[in-house]
Amino acid sequence: MTPRVLGIWLDGFEMKLADEWGLPHLAALAGRSAVATLDNGTAYLTGLTGEHLSTGLDPDAAGRASAVRFDVASYQCVQEGALHAP
């Protein structure tokens, strides 16, 4: 059987706060998991860090820098889900 992987990213959260804020369950989960700190430079401002990580595409390669798209024809804003497969 192929091992399953669950990826959880806490955007803007620092794991050291799990201890400081008394979040023992989150600290325990991190303690028995593979943990990586992601530094994606200014791309974190897009709010799409999880999408960047799962697709391997930065904002330029993905063709978007926001989850919100402005339709100039209808003058409406639409929030879109991920546009690219992992």
MMTF fields as JSON, N, C-alpha, C and O atoms, coordinates in Angstrom:
{
  "mmtfVersion": "1.0.0",
  "mmtfProducer": "UNKNOWN",
  "numBonds": 343,
  "numAtoms": 344,
  "numGroups": 86,
  "numChains": 1,
  "numModels": 1,
  "chainsPerModel": [1],
  "groupsPerChain": [86],
  "chainIdList": ["A"],
  "bondAtomList": [4, 2, 8, 6, 12, 10, 16, 14, 20, 18, 24, 22, 28, 26, 32, 30, 36, 34, 40, 38, 44, 42, 48, 46, 52, 50, 56, 54, 60, 58, 64, 62, 68, 66, 72, 70, 76, 74, 80, 78, 84, 82, 88, 86, 92, 90, 96, 94, 100, 98, 104, 102, 108, 106, 112, 110, 116, 114, 120, 118, 124, 122, 128, 126, 132, 130, 136, 134, 140, 138, 144, 142, 148, 146, 152, 150, 156, 154, 160, 158, 164, 162, 168, 166, 172, 170, 176, 174, 180, 178, 184, 182, 188, 186, 192, 190, 196, 194, 200, 198, 204, 202, 208, 206, 212, 210, 216, 214, 220, 218, 224, 222, 228, 226, 232, 230, 236, 234, 240, 238, 244, 242, 248, 246, 252, 250, 256, 254, 260, 258, 264, 262, 268, 266, 272, 270, 276, 274, 280, 278, 284, 282, 288, 286, 292, 290, 296, 294, 300, 298, 304, 302, 308, 306, 312, 310, 316, 314, 320, 318, 324, 322, 328, 326, 332, 330, 336, 334, 340, 338],
  "bondOrderList": [1, 1, 1, 1, 1, 1, 1, 1, 1, 1, 1, 1, 1, 1, 1, 1, 1, 1, 1, 1, 1, 1, 1, 1, 1, 1, 1, 1, 1, 1, 1, 1, 1, 1, 1, 1, 1, 1, 1, 1, 1, 1, 1, 1, 1, 1, 1, 1, 1, 1, 1, 1, 1, 1, 1, 1, 1, 1, 1, 1, 1, 1, 1, 1, 1, 1, 1, 1, 1, 1, 1, 1, 1, 1, 1, 1, 1, 1, 1, 1, 1, 1, 1, 1, 1],
  "groupList": [{"groupName": "MET", "atomNameList": ["N", "CA", "C", "O"], "elementList": ["N", "C", "C", "O"], "formalChargeList": [0, 0, 0, 0], "bondAtomList": [1, 0, 2, 1, 3, 2], "bondOrderList": [1, 1, 2], "singleLetterCode": "M", "chemCompType": "L-PEPTIDE LINKING"}, {"groupName": "THR", "atomNameList": ["N", "CA", "C", "O"], "elementList": ["N", "C", "C", "O"], "formalChargeList": [0, 0, 0, 0], "bondAtomList": [1, 0, 2, 1, 3, 2], "bondOrderList": [1, 1, 2], "singleLetterCode": "T", "chemCompType": "L-PEPTIDE LINKING"}, {"groupName": "PRO", "atomNameList": ["N", "CA", "C", "O"], "elementList": ["N", "C", "C", "O"], "formalChargeList": [0, 0, 0, 0], "bondAtomList": [1, 0, 2, 1, 3, 2], "bondOrderList": [1, 1, 2], "singleLetterCode": "P", "chemCompType": "L-PEPTIDE LINKING"}, {"groupName": "ARG", "atomNameList": ["N", "CA", "C", "O"], "elementList": ["N", "C", "C", "O"], "formalChargeList": [0, 0, 0, 0], "bondAtomList": [1, 0, 2, 1, 3, 2], "bondOrderList": [1, 1, 2], "singleLetterCode": "R", "chemCompType": "L-PEPTIDE LINKING"}, {"groupName": "VAL", "atomNameList": ["N", "CA", "C", "O"], "elementList": ["N", "C", "C", "O"], "formalChargeList": [0, 0, 0, 0], "bondAtomList": [1, 0, 2, 1, 3, 2], "bondOrderList": [1, 1, 2], "singleLetterCode": "V", "chemCompType": "L-PEPTIDE LINKING"}, {"groupName": "LEU", "atomNameList": ["N", "CA", "C", "O"], "elementList": ["N", "C", "C", "O"], "formalChargeList": [0, 0, 0, 0], "bondAtomList": [1, 0, 2, 1, 3, 2], "bondOrderList": [1, 1, 2], "singleLetterCode": "L", "chemCompType": "L-PEPTIDE LINKING"}, {"groupName": "GLY", "atomNameList": ["N", "CA", "C", "O"], "elementList": ["N", "C", "C", "O"], "formalChargeList": [0, 0, 0, 0], "bondAtomList": [1, 0, 2, 1, 3, 2], "bondOrderList": [1, 1, 2], "singleLetterCode": "G", "chemCompType": "PEPTIDE LINKING"}, {"groupName": "ILE", "atomNameList": ["N", "CA", "C", "O"], "elementList": ["N", "C", "C", "O"], "formalChargeList": [0, 0, 0, 0], "bondAtomList": [1, 0, 2, 1, 3, 2], "bondOrderList": [1, 1, 2], "singleLetterCode": "I", "chemCompType": "L-PEPTIDE LINKING"}, {"groupName": "TRP", "atomNameList": ["N", "CA", "C", "O"], "elementList": ["N", "C", "C", "O"], "formalChargeList": [0, 0, 0, 0], "bondAtomList": [1, 0, 2, 1, 3, 2], "bondOrderList": [1, 1, 2], "singleLetterCode": "W", "chemCompType": "L-PEPTIDE LINKING"}, {"groupName": "ASP", "atomNameList": ["N", "CA", "C", "O"], "elementList": ["N", "C", "C", "O"], "formalChargeList": [0, 0, 0, 0], "bondAtomList": [1, 0, 2, 1, 3, 2], "bondOrderList": [1, 1, 2], "singleLetterCode": "D", "chemCompType": "L-PEPTIDE LINKING"}, {"groupName": "PHE", "atomNameList": ["N", "CA", "C", "O"], "elementList": ["N", "C", "C", "O"], "formalChargeList": [0, 0, 0, 0], "bondAtomList": [1, 0, 2, 1, 3, 2], "bondOrderList": [1, 1, 2], "singleLetterCode": "F", "chemCompType": "L-PEPTIDE LINKING"}, {"groupName": "GLU", "atomNameList": ["N", "CA", "C", "O"], "elementList": ["N", "C", "C", "O"], "formalChargeList": [0, 0, 0, 0], "bondAtomList": [1, 0, 2, 1, 3, 2], "bondOrderList": [1, 1, 2], "singleLetterCode": "E", "chemCompType": "L-PEPTIDE LINKING"}, {"groupName": "LYS", "atomNameList": ["N", "CA", "C", "O"], "elementList": ["N", "C", "C", "O"], "formalChargeList": [0, 0, 0, 0], "bondAtomList": [1, 0, 2, 1, 3, 2], "bondOrderList": [1, 1, 2], "singleLetterCode": "K", "chemCompType": "L-PEPTIDE LINKING"}, {"groupName": "ALA", "atomNameList": ["N", "CA", "C", "O"], "elementList": ["N", "C", "C", "O"], "formalChargeList": [0, 0, 0, 0], "bondAtomList": [1, 0, 2, 1, 3, 2], "bondOrderList": [1, 1, 2], "singleLetterCode": "A", "chemCompType": "L-PEPTIDE LINKING"}, {"groupName": "HIS", "atomNameList": ["N", "CA", "C", "O"], "elementList": ["N", "C", "C", "O"], "formalChargeList": [0, 0, 0, 0], "bondAtomList": [1, 0, 2, 1, 3, 2], "bondOrderList": [1, 1, 2], "singleLetterCode": "H", "chemCompType": "L-PEPTIDE LINKING"}, {"groupName": "SER", "atomNameList": ["N", "CA", "C", "O"], "elementList": ["N", "C", "C", "O"], "formalChargeList": [0, 0, 0, 0], "bondAtomList": [1, 0, 2, 1, 3, 2], "bondOrderList": [1, 1, 2], "singleLetterCode": "S", "chemCompType": "L-PEPTIDE LINKING"}, {"groupName": "ASN", "atomNameList": ["N", "CA", "C", "O"], "elementList": ["N", "C", "C", "O"], "formalChargeList": [0, 0, 0, 0], "bondAtomList": [1, 0, 2, 1, 3, 2], "bondOrderList": [1, 1, 2], "singleLetterCode": "N", "chemCompType": "L-PEPTIDE LINKING"}, {"groupName": "TYR", "atomNameList": ["N", "CA", "C", "O"], "elementList": ["N", "C", "C", "O"], "formalChargeList": [0, 0, 0, 0], "bondAtomList": [1, 0, 2, 1, 3, 2], "bondOrderList": [1, 1, 2], "singleLetterCode": "Y", "chemCompType": "L-PEPTIDE LINKING"}, {"groupName": "GLN", "atomNameList": ["N", "CA", "C", "O"], "elementList": ["N", "C", "C", "O"], "formalChargeList": [0, 0, 0, 0], "bondAtomList": [1, 0, 2, 1, 3, 2], "bondOrderList": [1, 1, 2], "singleLetterCode": "Q", "chemCompType": "L-PEPTIDE LINKING"}, {"groupName": "CYS", "atomNameList": ["N", "CA", "C", "O"], "elementList": ["N", "C", "C", "O"], "formalChargeList": [0, 0, 0, 0], "bondAtomList": [1, 0, 2, 1, 3, 2], "bondOrderList": [1, 1, 2], "singleLetterCode": "C", "chemCompType": "L-PEPTIDE LINKING"}],
  "groupTypeList": [0, 1, 2, 3, 4, 5, 6, 7, 8, 5, 9, 6, 10, 11, 0, 12, 5, 13, 9, 11, 8, 6, 5, 2, 14, 5, 13, 13, 5, 13, 6, 3, 15, 13, 4, 13, 1, 5, 9, 16, 6, 1, 13, 17, 5, 1, 6, 5, 1, 6, 11, 14, 5, 15, 1, 6, 5, 9, 2, 9, 13, 13, 6, 3, 13, 15, 13, 4, 3, 10, 9, 4, 13, 15, 17, 18, 19, 4, 18, 11, 6, 13, 5, 14, 13, 2],
  "groupIdList": [1, 2, 3, 4, 5, 6, 7, 8, 9, 10, 11, 12, 13, 14, 15, 16, 17, 18, 19, 20, 21, 22, 23, 24, 25, 26, 27, 28, 29, 30, 31, 32, 33, 34, 35, 36, 37, 38, 39, 40, 41, 42, 43, 44, 45, 46, 47, 48, 49, 50, 51, 52, 53, 54, 55, 56, 57, 58, 59, 60, 61, 62, 63, 64, 65, 66, 67, 68, 69, 70, 71, 72, 73, 74, 75, 76, 77, 78, 79, 80, 81, 82, 83, 84, 85, 86],
  "secStructList": [7, 7, 7, 7, 7, 7, 7, 7, 7, 7, 6, 6, 7, 7, 6, 2, 2, 2, 2, 2, 6, 6, 7, 2, 2, 2, 2, 2, 2, 2, 2, 6, 1, 7, 7, 7, 7, 7, 7, 7, 4, 4, 4, 4, 4, 4, 6, 7, 2, 2, 2, 2, 2, 2, 2, 7, 7, 7, 2, 2, 2, 2, 6, 7, 1, 7, 1, 3, 3, 3, 3, 6, 6, 6, 6, 3, 3, 3, 3, 7, 7, 7, 7, 1, 7, 7],
  "xCoordList": [0.842, 0.0, 0.891, 1.881, 0.523, 1.261, 1.008, -0.141, 2.079, 1.865, 1.078, 1.234, 0.252, -0.527, 0.206, 0.912, 0.016, 0.633, -0.446, -1.26, -0.448, -1.349, -0.492, 0.314, -0.671, 0.085, -0.769, -1.88, -0.255, -0.949, -0.019, 1.117, -0.503, 0.303, -0.509, -1.687, 0.162, -0.452, 0.169, 1.247, -0.502, 0.025, 0.239, -0.697, 1.466, 1.781, 1.914, 1.973, 1.962, 2.044, 3.437, 4.037, 3.957, 5.264, 5.063, 4.378, 5.656, 5.449, 5.866, 5.305, 6.839, 7.254, 6.094, 6.084, 5.124, 3.953, 3.054, 2.293, 3.118, 2.315, 2.659, 1.77, 3.937, 4.354, 4.02, 3.49, 4.327, 4.095, 2.613, 2.26, 1.765, 0.327, -0.384, -1.602, 0.386, -0.216, -1.069, -2.207, -0.526, -1.225, -0.527, 0.145, -0.676, 0.084, -0.232, 0.651, -1.446, -1.802, -1.124, -0.669, -1.059, -0.368, 1.132, 1.774, 1.684, 3.106, 3.398, 4.428, 2.498, 2.686, 2.612, 3.406, 1.676, 1.567, 2.851, 3.371, 3.354, 4.601, 5.764, 6.676, 5.735, 6.817, 6.943, 8.029, 5.856, 5.914, 5.75, 5.422, 5.984, 5.798, 7.055, 7.955, 7.096, 8.138, 7.667, 6.55, 8.509, 8.155, 9.173, 10.378, 8.699, 9.586, 9.117, 7.919, 10.06, 9.737, 9.926, 10.99, 8.907, 8.925, 9.178, 8.502, 10.143, 10.4, 10.276, 11.198, 9.144, 8.946, 9.037, 8.405, 9.838, 10.089, 8.82, 7.928, 8.734, 7.559, 6.329, 5.236, 6.476, 5.317, 4.315, 3.166, 4.733, 3.789, 2.654, 1.578, 2.885, 1.874, 0.675, -0.375, 0.821, -0.273, -1.371, -2.508, -1.049, -2.012, -2.151, -3.074, -1.239, -1.304, -0.136, 0.238, 0.431, 1.596, 1.33, 2.167, 0.186, -0.156, -0.227, 0.217, -0.78, -0.846, 0.546, 0.853, 1.381, 2.757, 3.478, 4.18, 3.297, 3.968, 3.46, 4.252, 2.144, 1.593, 1.814, 1.919, 1.885, 2.067, 3.522, 3.901, 4.338, 5.72, 5.851, 6.897, 4.799, 4.795, 4.796, 4.014, 5.673, 5.649, 4.574, 3.984, 4.306, 3.238, 3.417, 2.436, 4.649, 4.867, 4.537, 3.849, 5.026, 4.784, 3.312, 2.792, 2.641, 1.225, 0.326, -0.827, 0.856, 0.081, -0.921, -1.876, -0.701, -1.57, -0.872, -0.026, -1.238, -0.633, -1.693, -1.438, -2.88, -3.969, -5.022, -5.174, -5.738, -6.851, -8.091, -9.077, -8.03, -9.165, -8.892, -7.84, -9.856, -9.747, -10.783, -11.948, -10.341, -11.238, -11.633, -10.777, -12.926, -13.456, -13.789, -14.749, -12.985, -13.175, -14.478, -15.024, -14.978, -16.217, -17.432, -18.3, -17.491, -18.65, -18.397, -19.324, -17.156, -16.751, -17.003, -17.36, -16.814, -17.005, -15.696, -14.813, -15.591, -14.453, -14.907, -15.981, -14.092, -14.396, -13.192, -12.067, -13.425, -12.326, -12.285, -13.268, -11.122, -10.956, -10.157, -9.287, -10.46, -9.669, -8.378, -8.054, -7.661, -6.406, -6.649, -7.606, -5.786, -5.916, -5.061, -5.255, -4.118, -3.18, -3.194, -3.358, -3.028, -2.986, -1.677, -0.654, -1.713, -0.465, 0.571, 1.671],
  "yCoordList": [-1.175, 0.0, 1.244, 1.317, 2.203, 3.456, 4.274, 4.448, 4.778, 5.591, 6.857, 7.452, 7.246, 8.466, 9.633, 9.479, 10.789, 12.003, 13.053, 13.278, 13.68, 14.797, 16.032, 16.101, 16.999, 18.24, 19.303, 19.587, 19.886, 20.954, 22.155, 22.057, 23.288, 24.489, 25.515, 25.748, 26.11, 27.143, 28.454, 28.828, 29.131, 30.342, 31.424, 31.815, 31.896, 32.966, 32.509, 33.348, 31.227, 30.692, 30.168, 29.531, 30.422, 29.905, 28.814, 29.024, 27.655, 26.511, 26.789, 26.202, 27.672, 27.959, 28.547, 28.47, 29.13, 29.682, 28.588, 28.841, 27.383, 26.278, 26.022, 25.744, 26.113, 25.95, 27.192, 27.088, 28.354, 29.599, 29.825, 30.355, 29.439, 29.664, 28.486, 28.503, 27.469, 26.315, 25.489, 25.147, 25.166, 24.325, 22.962, 22.658, 22.147, 20.904, 19.898, 19.139, 19.87, 18.887, 19.216, 18.318, 20.488, 20.895, 20.636, 20.182, 20.922, 20.658, 19.158, 18.758, 18.33, 16.873, 16.374, 15.522, 16.891, 16.514, 16.863, 16.051, 18.064, 18.481, 17.618, 17.335, 17.197, 16.381, 15.014, 14.433, 14.492, 13.161, 13.237, 12.25, 14.42, 14.635, 15.217, 15.688, 15.173, 15.892, 17.347, 17.617, 18.262, 19.676, 20.443, 20.235, 21.311, 22.14, 23.584, 23.866, 24.476, 25.893, 26.417, 26.254, 27.034, 27.537, 29.034, 29.786, 29.457, 30.888, 31.163, 30.892, 31.699, 31.955, 33.442, 33.931, 34.146, 35.555, 36.374, 36.148, 37.31, 38.182, 37.492, 38.057, 36.283, 35.563, 35.211, 34.884, 35.272, 34.993, 36.023, 35.753, 37.175, 38.229, 37.871, 38.507, 36.87, 36.478, 35.716, 35.671, 35.122, 34.273, 32.912, 32.163, 32.584, 31.318, 30.388, 29.539, 30.543, 29.745, 28.252, 27.509, 27.81, 26.39, 25.909, 24.806, 26.728, 26.377, 26.352, 25.471, 27.308, 27.321, 26.043, 25.427, 25.657, 24.462, 23.201, 22.36, 23.072, 21.835, 21.71, 20.595, 22.822, 22.756, 22.921, 22.514, 23.52, 23.783, 24.997, 25.199, 25.804, 26.965, 28.259, 28.411, 29.179, 30.491, 31.341, 30.895, 32.55, 33.357, 33.594, 33.582, 33.808, 34.023, 32.781, 32.863, 31.633, 30.385, 29.971, 29.394, 30.261, 29.915, 30.884, 30.571, 32.054, 33.03, 33.806, 34.371, 33.833, 34.637, 34.966, 34.213, 36.084, 36.531, 36.773, 37.449, 36.225, 36.38, 35.315, 34.851, 34.939, 33.996, 34.72, 34.089, 36.038, 36.839, 37.347, 37.921, 37.123, 37.582, 38.671, 38.534, 39.743, 40.852, 40.735, 40.725, 40.648, 40.565, 41.978, 42.587, 42.494, 43.869, 44.052, 45.155, 43.009, 43.116, 43.287, 44.118, 42.499, 42.554, 43.39, 43.679, 43.771, 44.549, 43.789, 44.381, 42.47, 41.621, 40.978, 40.744, 40.7, 39.962, 38.546, 38.338, 37.581, 36.175, 35.532, 35.679, 34.814, 34.076, 32.692, 31.951, 32.349, 31.064, 30.105, 30.514, 28.842, 27.807, 27.588, 28.348, 26.561, 26.248, 26.021, 25.351, 26.579, 26.457, 25.353, 24.967, 24.836, 23.83, 22.599, 22.712, 21.452, 20.202, 20.094, 20.636, 19.394, 19.186, 18.444, 18.185],
  "zCoordList": [0.0, 0.0, 0.0, 0.728, -0.82, -0.901, 0.364, 0.768, 0.994, 2.2, 1.879, 0.812, 2.8, 2.629, 3.279, 4.276, 2.687, 3.208, 3.383, 2.487, 4.514, 4.764, 4.96, 5.887, 4.087, 4.2, 4.868, 4.421, 5.932, 6.64, 6.677, 7.141, 6.186, 6.334, 7.094, 6.824, 8.045, 8.859, 8.421, 8.883, 7.547, 6.947, 8.008, 8.705, 8.121, 9.055, 10.493, 11.393, 10.738, 12.104, 12.372, 11.506, 13.549, 13.94, 14.981, 15.982, 14.749, 15.628, 17.066, 17.99, 17.274, 18.651, 19.458, 20.686, 18.762, 19.452, 20.003, 20.938, 19.454, 19.972, 21.432, 22.237, 21.78, 23.174, 23.991, 25.097, 23.454, 24.186, 24.469, 25.522, 23.565, 23.716, 24.378, 24.553, 24.74, 25.389, 24.447, 24.771, 23.281, 22.315, 22.258, 21.272, 23.293, 23.388, 22.289, 21.891, 21.795, 20.762, 19.43, 18.721, 19.101, 17.883, 18.017, 17.069, 19.185, 19.426, 19.343, 18.801, 19.876, 19.822, 18.38, 17.982, 17.599, 16.19, 15.442, 14.677, 15.667, 15.021, 15.482, 14.705, 16.741, 17.288, 16.647, 16.639, 16.111, 15.482, 13.962, 13.304, 13.434, 11.998, 11.374, 12.068, 10.061, 9.329, 9.238, 8.795, 9.652, 9.668, 8.842, 8.98, 8.002, 7.185, 7.28, 7.249, 7.394, 7.401, 5.989, 5.391, 5.472, 4.11, 4.116, 4.819, 3.338, 3.163, 1.674, 0.905, 1.276, -0.149, -0.473, -1.409, 0.321, 0.052, 0.051, 0.868, -0.847, -0.885, -1.459, -1.411, -2.003, -2.544, -1.444, -1.742, -0.179, 0.899, 0.911, 1.445, 0.337, 0.298, -0.587, -0.489, -1.438, -2.324, -1.595, -2.065, -0.461, 0.236, -0.403, -0.084, -1.306, -2.037, -1.695, -2.504, -0.513, -0.146, -0.256, -0.771, 0.216, 0.128, -1.306, -1.622, -2.163, -3.584, -4.207, -5.01, -3.841, -4.355, -3.945, -4.746, -2.695, -2.192, -2.889, -3.314, -3.006, -3.568, -5.073, -5.585, -5.783, -7.236, -7.665, -8.764, -6.793, -7.161, -8.072, -8.689, -8.161, -9.053, -8.239, -7.301, -8.603, -7.969, -8.654, -9.638, -8.158, -8.762, -10.264, -11.007, -10.72, -12.149, -12.96, -13.978, -12.51, -13.242, -13.183, -14.139, -12.071, -11.925, -12.677, -12.974, -12.982, -13.73, -12.902, -13.436, -11.58, -10.727, -9.418, -8.938, -8.865, -7.612, -6.553, -5.556, -6.763, -5.806, -6.081, -7.211, -5.043, -5.218, -5.734, -6.114, -5.744, -6.196, -7.609, -7.888, -8.484, -9.877, -10.112, -9.738, -10.732, -11.061, -12.516, -13.4, -12.766, -14.126, -14.593, -14.121, -15.525, -15.979, -16.748, -16.774, -17.364, -18.135, -17.226, -17.492, -16.153, -15.255, -14.004, -13.247, -13.79, -12.63, -11.331, -10.312, -11.38, -10.207, -9.801, -10.626, -8.519, -7.984, -7.675, -7.11, -8.046, -7.813, -7.164, -7.643, -6.066, -5.443, -6.054, -6.021, -6.619, -7.301, -6.44, -5.67, -6.58, -5.94, -6.721, -7.634, -6.359, -7.043, -8.527, -8.917, -9.336, -10.797, -11.382, -12.535, -10.608, -11.11, -10.21, -8.995, -10.797, -10.037, -9.266, -9.686, -8.139, -7.367, -8.184, -7.697]
}
